């Protein structure tokens, strides 16, 4: 990731506070684990957020070894035809509905603020023939600490209505936090594309190579035996409430804790943590429109 983008993210997106917040008397979400806080970020310049997302698409789409020595502007423009369902001739409503806005933002925030390494580019999870993304998580990152490995496989929503975004998350969250989804849907694809993992020295790459050479009858058991944990960050970017930033945060957390207090995850057999990343902004639609304008006009990337 180029320094100008790193600087732009660090200077523009600010961690306002964490939840729970004793001063404001705000709780964290009912599904956020005891070892995590919900993180509330703020950005005051909408155009800078559009720029961050626009620039992040390149790094979200390609692994570092692909980027090394490549013509980045050309690769960036190719990504919309080869890795996303972006149609320059489509109506605005279609372009606004695509998921890469939040996915690219989640990529950069995890990379910069949470010191994640990319496990494998999300761009590989695309069916060229069907021109659709393979079902899966919205990001594939990792943190390796000594013998412990955290797989940061998360989700993002970039919607105008924050509560509607939360509702959509909870439609499938029990499925996302399950052995079937983690192992059968996502690990199967990662194993298929293991050769494209950026860092071949990582524990997970070495394990994938080992697993490929022998019969694995219980993948969950293998994950547990190797101290592998799932971390599930959920980034919600949404229109700020007319009553201000704090109200926008409290409204979402109250909605989660009121409507989804009985949510449980009985179908996951490995250690896991969930937490929310909340980013209320002034105008979701305008943020996306600016990005679309730059994509259609082939706005040059930062050098």
C-alpha positions in Angstrom: 0.0 0.0 0.0 1.5 3.3 -1.1 2.4 5.9 1.5 0.0 8.6 0.3 -3.0 6.3 0.9 -1.6 5.3 4.3 -1.3 8.9 5.2 -4.8 9.8 3.9 -6.4 7.1 6.0 -4.5 7.9 9.2 -5.2 11.6 8.9 -8.8 11.3 7.9 -10.4 8.5 9.8 -10.3 8.9 13.6 -11.2 6.5 16.4 -13.7 8.6 18.3 -14.2 6.1 21.2 -14.7 2.4 22.0 -17.7 0.7 23.5 -18.6 0.3 26.2 -18.2 4.0 27.0 -18.8 4.8 30.7 -18.9 8.6 30.1 -21.7 8.3 27.6 -23.3 5.3 29.3 -23.2 3.4 26.0 -22.9 -0.4 26.1 -21.2 -2.6 23.5 -23.3 -4.9 21.4 -24.7 -8.1 22.9 -22.8 -10.3 20.5 -19.4 -8.5 21.0 -17.1 -10.8 22.9 -15.6 -10.1 26.3 -12.1 -9.8 24.7 -13.2 -7.2 22.2 -14.7 -3.7 22.1 -16.9 -2.1 19.5 -14.9 0.6 17.7 -16.6 3.9 16.7 -14.8 5.9 14.0 -15.4 9.3 12.5 -14.5 11.1 9.3 -15.6 14.7 8.6 -14.6 15.0 5.0 -16.8 12.9 2.7 -14.7 13.4 -0.4 -11.6 12.1 1.5 -13.6 9.0 2.4 -14.5 8.5 -1.3 -10.9 8.9 -2.2 -9.8 6.4 0.4 -12.3 3.8 -0.9 -11.4 4.6 -4.6 -7.7 4.1 -3.9 -8.2 1.0 -1.7 -9.9 -0.9 -4.5 -6.6 -1.6 -6.1 -5.1 -3.2 -2.9 -8.3 -5.0 -2.1 -8.4 -6.5 -5.6 -4.8 -7.8 -6.0 -2.2 -9.5 -3.9 1.1 -7.7 -3.3 3.1 -10.0 -5.6 0.7 -9.1 -8.4 1.1 -5.4 -7.8 4.9 -5.5 -7.7 6.2 -4.2 -11.0 2.7 -3.9 -12.4 1.0 -0.9 -14.2 -1.4 0.0 -11.3 -3.7 2.2 -13.2 -4.3 -0.5 -15.8 -4.7 -3.2 -13.2 -7.2 -1.0 -11.3 -9.3 -0.4 -14.4 -9.2 -4.1 -15.3 -10.4 -5.1 -11.8 -13.9 -3.7 -12.6 -14.4 -6.1 -15.5 -12.4 -9.1 -14.2 -13.1 -9.1 -10.4 -16.3 -7.2 -9.9 -19.7 -7.0 -11.5 -19.2 -3.4 -12.4 -20.9 -2.4 -15.7 -20.1 1.1 -16.9 -23.3 1.3 -18.9 -25.5 0.2 -16.1 -28.0 2.5 -14.3 -26.8 4.3 -11.2 -29.1 2.3 -8.9 -27.2 -0.9 -10.0 -23.8 0.7 -9.4 -24.9 2.1 -6.0 -25.9 -1.4 -4.9 -22.6 -3.1 -5.5 -20.6 -4.3 -2.4 -17.1 -3.3 -3.2 -17.4 0.2 -1.5 -17.6 -1.3 2.0 -15.3 -4.2 1.2 -12.5 -1.9 0.0 -12.9 0.3 3.1 -12.9 -2.7 5.4 -9.7 -3.9 3.8 -7.8 -0.7 4.4 -9.2 -0.2 8.0 -8.2 -3.7 9.0 -4.8 -3.3 7.4 -4.0 0.1 8.9 -5.8 0.3 12.2 -5.7 -3.4 13.2 -2.3 -4.3 11.7 -3.7 -7.3 9.8 -1.9 -9.0 6.9 -3.8 -10.1 3.9 -4.3 -13.8 3.7 -5.6 -13.9 0.2 -7.1 -11.3 -2.1 -10.9 -11.1 -2.1 -10.5 -10.8 -5.9 -9.8 -14.5 -6.2 -13.3 -15.2 -4.9 -14.8 -14.5 -8.3 -16.3 -16.9 -10.8 -15.0 -15.6 -14.2 -17.6 -17.6 -16.2 -20.6 -16.7 -14.2 -19.2 -13.2 -13.5 -20.2 -13.5 -9.8 -18.4 -13.5 -6.6 -18.1 -16.9 -4.8 -20.2 -16.8 -1.6 -17.9 -16.0 1.3 -16.7 -13.5 3.9 -16.0 -9.9 2.8 -12.3 -10.0 3.8 -9.6 -12.6 4.4 -7.0 -11.3 6.7 -4.8 -12.7 9.5 -2.8 -11.9 12.6 -0.1 -14.3 13.5 1.3 -14.2 17.1 3.8 -16.8 18.2 2.0 -20.1 17.7 -1.5 -18.5 17.7 -3.2 -17.6 14.5 -6.3 -15.3 14.1 -8.2 -15.5 10.9 -10.0 -12.1 10.4 -12.8 -13.1 8.1 -15.3 -10.2 8.3 -18.4 -8.6 6.9 -19.3 -5.0 5.8 -22.5 -3.0 5.0 -22.4 0.4 3.4 -26.0 1.4 3.6 -27.9 4.6 4.1 -30.0 3.1 6.8 -27.9 1.8 9.7 -30.6 -0.2 11.3 -31.5 -1.9 8.0 -27.8 -2.7 7.5 -27.7 -4.3 11.0 -30.9 -6.3 10.2 -29.2 -7.6 7.0 -26.2 -8.7 9.0 -28.3 -10.6 11.4 -30.1 -12.5 8.7 -27.1 -14.6 8.0 -24.7 -14.1 11.0 -25.5 -17.5 12.5 -24.6 -19.1 9.2 -21.4 -17.0 8.9 -20.3 -18.1 12.4 -20.6 -21.8 11.7 -18.3 -24.7 10.9 -20.1 -25.3 7.6 -19.6 -21.8 6.3 -16.1 -21.4 7.6 -14.8 -24.8 6.5 -16.9 -25.9 3.6 -17.5 -22.6 1.8 -14.5 -20.5 2.6 -11.6 -22.8 3.5 -12.3 -25.0 0.5 -11.8 -21.9 -1.7 -8.7 -20.8 0.2 -7.2 -24.3 -0.1 -7.9 -24.1 -3.8 -6.1 -20.8 -4.2 -3.4 -21.4 -1.5 -0.7 -20.7 -4.1 -1.8 -17.1 -4.2 -1.4 -16.5 -0.5 0.9 -13.5 -0.2 3.3 -14.7 2.5 4.5 -18.3 2.0 6.2 -18.2 5.4 3.0 -17.9 7.4 1.8 -20.8 9.6 -1.5 -21.0 7.7 0.2 -21.4 4.3 2.4 -24.2 5.7 -0.7 -25.9 7.2 -2.6 -25.6 4.0 0.3 -27.3 2.1 0.4 -30.0 4.8 -3.4 -30.5 4.7 -3.3 -30.8 0.9 -0.9 -33.8 1.1 -3.0 -35.9 3.5 -6.6 -36.9 4.2 -8.3 -34.5 6.6 -11.4 -36.1 8.1 -12.1 -33.3 10.6 -11.0 -29.8 9.6 -12.4 -28.2 12.8 -10.3 -30.4 14.9 -7.2 -29.4 12.8 -8.0 -25.8 13.3 -8.3 -26.2 17.1 -5.2 -28.4 17.3 -3.2 -25.6 15.7 -4.6 -22.7 17.9 -6.5 -21.1 15.1 -9.2 -18.6 16.0 -11.9 -16.8 13.9 -12.2 -13.1 14.4 -15.3 -11.6 12.8 -15.3 -7.8 12.4 -18.5 -6.2 11.2 -18.1 -2.8 9.6 -21.3 -0.7 9.3 -21.0 2.5 7.3 -24.2 4.5 7.3 -25.9 7.9 7.2 -25.4 9.9 10.4 -28.6 10.6 12.4 -29.9 14.2 12.3 -29.3 14.4 16.0 -25.6 13.9 15.6 -22.7 11.4 15.8 -23.3 10.1 19.3 -27.0 9.5 18.7 -26.0 7.6 15.5 -23.8 5.3 17.5 -26.3 4.7 20.4 -29.2 4.1 18.0 -27.4 1.2 16.3 -26.2 -0.4 19.6 -29.6 0.0 21.2 -31.2 -1.6 18.1 -28.8 -4.6 18.2 -29.2 -5.1 21.9 -33.0 -4.8 21.8 -33.8 -6.9 18.8 -31.0 -9.5 18.8 -30.3 -10.2 22.5 -31.0 -13.9 22.1 -28.6 -14.4 19.2 -26.3 -17.4 19.7 -23.8 -19.4 17.7 -24.1 -23.1 18.5 -22.7 -24.3 15.2 -19.1 -23.1 15.5 -16.5 -25.5 16.9 -13.5 -23.2 17.1 -12.7 -20.2 19.3 -14.1 -17.0 17.8 -14.7 -13.3 18.6 -17.1 -10.8 17.1 -17.0 -7.0 17.2 -18.5 -4.1 15.4 -16.8 -1.2 13.6 -19.2 1.7 13.3 -18.7 4.7 10.9 -21.6 7.1 10.6 -21.0 9.6 7.7 -22.8 12.6 6.3 -24.1 11.1 3.0 -23.6 7.4 1.9 -25.2 7.9 -1.5 -23.0 11.0 -2.3 -19.9 9.1 -1.2 -20.7 6.3 -3.6 -21.7 8.7 -6.4 -18.3 10.4 -6.2 -16.5 7.0 -6.5 -18.7 6.0 -9.5 -17.9 9.3 -11.2 -14.1 8.7 -10.7 -14.4 5.1 -12.0 -16.4 6.1 -15.1 -14.0 9.0 -15.9 -10.9 6.8 -15.1 -9.6 9.2 -12.5 -5.8 8.6 -12.1 -4.7 7.0 -8.9 -2.4 8.8 -6.4 1.3 8.3 -7.3 
